[in-house]
């Protein structure tokens, strides 16, 4: 039996593959795993696999060189997710064979529209699950989600805050600086619950921080969850069902500032979204200012009402004085009336006036004494 070198056989395999596939390309759908990115070189090594249920039924090594790496960057920019294990993609590949490294695919292009569609489908499925499993507590109405957390009434003043963020992050600094340097001189007490908030499993860390806040039994007025800086591909934790469910039902109002103006995650929809850490802090400051402003308005209204009542009371006193003056006997006498007295008592009952009774008649500036000799009934008496 005559043996040939390994390389001779592999060259024959190479020739066969080249003749069969040549420069052909193929669009395939597969799941990616074993992803290793080399950003400085703009290379990515990975495996493409196909599963039936949980069993892998097909597998192939693949490489995205600089040409394919452009589409990975586009994928991350458009989908706001890392190009990472477990994603379903559609990609254009070319069969490649090396007698040293074996059979593999070169990834030439990625269909990002498919990826976006898959991500949106997953997002909508998660939102539907949140609504369906909430026993009517989470309600969708015209693309808006109304949750128990959103229905919580805010305290009239927010002073004690639980802050969930990453240590030494832009979000941490921006939030605290905005509170500290507010224009009204308000002071706040902020307890920090620090954890990693980026990465595939970051949602588990965030859930633990919420659990610690709950277990603390501290009467916080609200929770602020913020992130800043970093890549737009770091929002995956905020699309996770368990974290979204926890936020939707948390016993304290939750404010989120975990993205830029164009970003809205599932967690944002379950809480009070304010886009950025700075906007969360500014909203809290403004909430307190509105209370102070309303308080000052009410105080001004009270002062105006008290002043008005005092003025009305003064006028009433003046009117009362005028009324009393009109009943002053001296003023009555000046008008030509007279006052009769019997035994030094003003006569108000005519029956006291009898023949022989001595009376005093007081007129404007004189007092007359006389005795009644005759009484005639008034011609006007009926």
LINZILIN-V651407 format. One record per helix or strand of 3 or more residues. SS is the DSSP state (H for helix, E for strand). FROM is the first residue (numbers start at 1). TO is the last residue. If there is no record, write none. Layout:
ss = (SS:SS)
from = (FROM:FROM)
to = (TO:TO)
//
This chain:
ss = (H:E:E:E:H:E:E:H:E:E:H:E:H:E:H:E:H:H:E:H:H:H:E:H:E:E)
from = (6:26:43:55:66:88:102:112:139:144:148:160:170:189:202:222:236:241:254:266:277:329:339:350:358:367)
to = (21:38:52:64:79:98:110:132:141:146:151:165:180:194:216:226:239:249:257:270:326:334:342:352:362:371)
//
